[in-house]
């Protein structure tokens, strides 16, 4: 896949879930999907980090 141009990248960053997809090109849709996948991965990492912190705190207070 070719490198996205700046406009395509900006379009992906402006995308809102539920937005009408009709007027968006295939290239833009692919870029939007990539950005959303990256964001999902980032969110999942944050959830895992918080779960780990929560478990450690619960263990500390349970034993203490």
Legacy VTK file of the C-alpha trace (Angstrom):
# vtk DataFile Version 3.0
C-alpha trace
ASCII
DATASET POLYDATA
POINTS 64 float
0.000 0.000 0.000
1.300 3.445 -0.855
2.174 5.952 1.836
-0.895 8.046 2.711
-0.709 11.715 1.887
-1.178 14.347 4.561
-4.806 14.973 3.608
-5.686 11.287 3.944
-4.006 11.154 7.343
-5.889 14.250 8.473
-9.160 12.711 7.240
-8.481 9.575 9.261
-7.828 11.642 12.378
-11.095 13.594 11.893
-13.208 10.463 11.412
-16.044 10.009 13.898
-17.553 6.572 14.658
-20.967 6.300 13.032
-20.017 8.819 10.359
-21.449 8.246 6.860
-18.848 6.376 4.807
-20.344 7.063 1.381
-18.086 9.928 0.320
-14.847 8.477 1.670
-12.379 6.897 -0.756
-11.031 3.375 -0.339
-7.586 4.760 0.511
-9.078 6.992 3.183
-11.143 4.106 4.578
-8.000 1.987 4.804
-6.176 4.775 6.607
-9.104 5.288 8.978
-9.135 1.545 9.731
-5.397 1.605 10.445
-5.729 4.582 12.788
-8.646 2.957 14.617
-6.745 -0.333 14.989
-3.798 1.576 16.470
-6.146 3.337 18.874
-7.771 0.055 19.921
-4.326 -1.399 20.613
-3.401 1.659 22.675
-6.634 1.435 24.676
-6.174 -2.303 25.281
-2.638 -1.682 26.564
-3.951 0.959 28.962
-6.673 -1.387 30.220
-4.091 -4.135 30.801
-1.845 -1.709 32.661
-4.669 -0.535 34.885
-5.814 -4.112 35.528
-2.278 -4.984 36.623
-2.100 -1.965 38.918
-5.535 -2.746 40.353
-4.599 -6.391 40.996
-1.393 -5.347 42.743
-3.271 -2.883 44.952
-5.953 -5.447 45.783
-3.279 -7.984 46.716
-1.517 -5.447 48.930
-4.666 -4.541 50.828
-5.886 -8.123 51.000
-2.636 -9.255 52.630
-2.064 -6.118 54.641
LINES 1 65
64 0 1 2 3 4 5 6 7 8 9 10 11 12 13 14 15 16 17 18 19 20 21 22 23 24 25 26 27 28 29 30 31 32 33 34 35 36 37 38 39 40 41 42 43 44 45 46 47 48 49 50 51 52 53 54 55 56 57 58 59 60 61 62 63
